[in-house]
Amino acid sequence: MAKLSPIESEFATTEEAEAYDLWFRAKVQEALDEPGPGIPHDVVMAEMRALIESKKLDAADLGR
């Protein structure tokens, strides 16, 4: 089990890094294989902007 430096990787070992890589690639392939229609970029960006703004408002409310 080869240990990795935290400067080089967020994983402690090469085995952890490889396992994550396999999991991530499977998730990407699953998304690519999804038969439904894709979501337009503009729609996703609008949803993410709204989510970020709501989190900012929540954080501001906690600061009061």
C-alpha positions in Angstrom: 0.0 0.0 0.0 1.8 3.1 -1.2 1.3 6.2 0.9 0.7 9.5 -0.9 1.9 13.0 0.2 -1.0 15.4 1.1 0.8 17.8 -1.2 0.3 15.4 -4.2 -3.1 13.9 -3.4 -6.1 14.2 -1.2 -6.0 10.4 -0.7 -3.8 8.6 1.8 -2.9 5.7 -0.4 -2.8 4.8 -4.1 -5.4 2.2 -3.4 -7.8 4.9 -2.2 -7.1 7.1 -5.2 -7.6 4.2 -7.6 -10.9 3.2 -5.9 -12.2 6.7 -6.1 -11.2 6.9 -9.8 -13.1 3.8 -10.6 -16.2 5.0 -8.7 -16.0 8.4 -10.4 -15.6 6.9 -13.9 -18.6 4.6 -13.2 -20.7 7.6 -12.1 -19.8 9.6 -15.2 -20.6 6.6 -17.5 -23.9 6.2 -15.7 -24.7 9.8 -16.4 -23.7 9.5 -20.1 -25.8 6.4 -20.5 -28.9 8.1 -19.1 -31.6 7.9 -21.8 -33.5 11.0 -20.8 -33.0 14.5 -22.3 -30.0 16.5 -21.1 -30.5 19.7 -19.1 -29.5 22.8 -20.9 -26.4 24.6 -19.5 -28.4 27.9 -18.9 -30.9 26.0 -16.8 -28.3 24.4 -14.7 -26.4 27.7 -14.2 -29.6 29.5 -13.2 -30.4 26.8 -10.6 -26.9 26.9 -9.2 -26.9 30.7 -9.0 -30.2 30.5 -7.1 -28.8 27.8 -4.8 -25.6 29.8 -4.1 -27.6 33.0 -3.4 -29.9 31.1 -1.0 -26.9 29.8 0.9 -25.4 33.3 1.1 -28.7 34.5 2.6 -28.8 31.6 5.0 -25.3 32.4 6.2 -26.1 36.1 6.5 -29.2 35.2 8.6 -27.0 33.1 10.9 -24.7 36.0 11.4 -27.4 38.2 12.8 
